[in-house]
Amino acid sequence: MQTRSQTRNQLRNQMNNFKEGVRSALFTVDINFDEASEAWRSNKKSTGNGCYKYICLAKTKMGKPCCRLSLVGEDYCKLHSKYSK
């Protein structure tokens, strides 16, 4: 005859095994965090202390991305704001 604590431990082990099986079946995640971080930073400029500001999305005449800060709530800087209309 099992005591109450032995029965409780046995039920806990069964539940943990079940949870592990469900967790491994449902949540198989394969994320490349370096690639995700690079993509997130692609349109931002660091201002220090972990803060970032958005940069202009326009291209210069030479084909390089504009490095000016975009206007607040806009995608383009003051110089390229004509593209947003």
N, C-alpha and C positions, 0 to 999 in steps of 0.2 A: 504494500500500500504506500502510495506517495503522499508526502506531506503537502500542505498548501503552498509552501515556498518552492518546492520542487516542481509542482504543477505549474506555478506561475512562471518559473524560469524556463520551463519547457515551452510554454506558450509564447514567451518573449522571443526565444530562439526561432521558433517557427515563423513568427511575424517578421522578425529581422531578415530571415532568409527569403520570405515572400517579397518584402520591400526591396531587397537588393535585386531580386530577379526582375521585378517590375521596373525599377529604376534603370537597370542596364538595358532593358528591352526598349523603353520609351525615350530615354534621353542620351542617345549616342550623339555627341557633339564634337565636331572637328572644325575649330576656328583657328585661323592663322592670325594671331593678335598683332604681329608686326605689320602684316599687310593691311589689316583693318586700321591700325593707328596711322599708317602712312596715308591711306585714303582719306581719313578724317582730317588730317593736317594739310591736305593738298591745297585748300583754298583759305588757309589761315596763316597769320603771322604772329609769332610769339612776342608778347609784351613783357615777359618776365613773371616770376612767381606762379607759373602754371596758368597764366591768363593768355587768351588769344583774341585777335581781332580779325575779321574777315577782310580779305584782299579783293581787289577788282577782278572780275572774270574776263575782261576784255584782253585781246592780244594786241601787241604793239605792231608797228609797220614791219618790223624785222621778224615777226612771228613768235616772239617771246611773250610770256604772260606779263601783264602790267603788275607792278609791285606796290602800287599805291593802296592805301586803305580805302575800303568802300564807304559810301555814305551810310548813315544810320538807317537801317531798314531797307537798304537798296543793295543790288548786286554789283553796281559799278561805282567807280570813283567820280569825282567832280568833272574830270576831263572826259570821261567816257559815258556820262549820264545820258547822252543823246541816244545810246543803244537801248536803254531801258524802255523807250517809248515806242 
